[in-house]
Amino acid sequence: MAGVLSHGVLLSGSNSSTTDYINLTDTGGHNESTSALLRSTAFKVCVLCVLIPIPVFAILGNLLIVASVGRFRNIQTPTNSFIVSLAMADFLVAVLVMPFSLVRSGVQERAEHA
């Protein structure tokens, strides 16, 4: 019997019939230092440096696909029209969802630890 609980994990080994429970809400020991690291400004800056290029590359890449199919007549096929449709949907997600999601997760992080 293996499963995930709300604040813990149930583990069962394949070689044993016992079930172990790990409490993930334990605040003793190294968990406080880990929590402080996750709240540090340097860690947040590093995470943002990794996450911000994702919507930028998504926007540029999808615009390149749409512009290429629109510009060159020989690749305007029914199959590529589906690719352009997918690129437009991905472009809209990159423009309308990803930036707000990044901001929301940053604000939510600060609100939880305030």
Buried (B, 14 or more C-beta within 10 A) or exposed (E): EEEEEEEBEEBEEEEEEEEEEEEEEEEEEEEEEEEEEEEEEEEBEEBEEEBEEEBEEBBEBBBEBBEBBEEEEEEEEEEBEEBBEEBBEBBEBBBEEBBEEBEEEBEEBEEEEE
